[in-house]
């Protein structure tokens, strides 16, 4: 999915400026994001790496990486679950499962 940094709310980790944080309500779920910075003109491809917990846990983070540590071009996108969104999605999943 192609997306601009200007199209969603995000922040840089103050201790590690290679980590970009956002929340699940800001981006539709995908396994890969092609993110363009209109300020720098640079585009990076972030690929899903792992989650830090179960899908419906409000504390779960979805972690994406781009580049490589070897070439010093690695960035991380961390998408945080939100309690209200996670609860709504888990209820929708449960309703869908019970309907069958």
C-alpha positions in Angstrom: 0.0 0.0 0.0 1.4 3.4 -1.0 0.9 6.2 1.5 2.4 9.6 2.4 3.7 10.5 5.8 1.5 13.6 5.5 -1.6 11.5 5.4 -1.5 10.0 8.9 -0.5 11.0 12.4 2.9 9.6 13.5 5.8 10.4 15.8 9.5 9.6 15.9 10.8 7.8 18.9 12.7 10.5 20.9 15.5 8.0 21.9 15.8 6.2 18.5 15.0 8.4 15.6 14.8 5.5 13.2 11.6 4.3 14.9 8.3 5.7 13.6 5.2 5.2 15.9 1.5 5.4 14.9 -1.7 3.8 15.9 -4.0 1.3 14.2 -6.7 3.8 13.5 -4.2 5.8 11.3 -3.3 3.0 8.8 -5.4 0.2 7.3 -3.8 -3.1 8.1 -1.4 -4.4 5.5 1.8 -6.5 5.3 3.7 -3.9 3.4 3.7 -0.1 3.3 5.4 2.1 0.7 5.8 5.3 2.7 6.8 8.6 1.0 8.1 11.6 2.8 7.0 14.8 1.0 9.5 16.7 3.1 12.6 14.8 2.0 11.2 13.2 -1.2 12.4 9.7 0.0 10.2 6.6 -0.2 10.8 3.5 1.9 9.2 0.1 1.8 8.3 -1.2 5.3 7.6 -5.0 5.4 5.8 -6.7 8.3 8.3 -8.4 10.6 6.3 -9.5 13.7 3.7 -8.7 16.3 4.4 -8.4 20.0 1.3 -10.3 21.1 -2.1 -11.5 20.1 -4.2 -9.7 17.5 -6.9 -8.6 19.9 -4.6 -7.5 22.8 -4.7 -3.7 23.2 -1.0 -3.7 24.1 0.1 -5.5 20.9 2.4 -3.7 18.5 2.8 -4.5 14.8 6.4 -4.1 13.7 7.6 -3.4 10.2 11.2 -2.9 8.9 12.8 -1.3 5.9 16.4 -1.3 4.8 19.2 -3.1 6.5 21.3 -2.7 9.7 24.3 -3.6 7.5 24.0 -0.5 5.3 22.8 1.7 8.1 19.4 2.3 6.4 17.1 0.4 8.7 13.9 2.1 9.9 11.1 0.6 12.0 7.4 1.4 11.8 5.5 0.4 14.9 1.7 0.3 14.7 0.1 0.3 18.2 -3.2 -1.3 18.8 -5.8 1.0 20.4 -8.1 -0.4 23.2 -11.4 0.8 21.7 -10.5 -0.3 18.1 -9.2 -3.6 19.3 -12.4 -4.3 21.4 -14.6 -3.4 18.4 -12.7 -5.6 16.0 -12.7 -8.6 18.5 -16.5 -8.2 18.9 -17.0 -8.1 15.1 -14.8 -11.2 14.7 -16.8 -13.1 17.4 -20.2 -12.2 15.8 -18.9 -13.4 12.4 -17.7 -16.7 14.0 -21.0 -17.2 15.8 -23.1 -16.6 12.7 -21.7 -19.7 11.0 
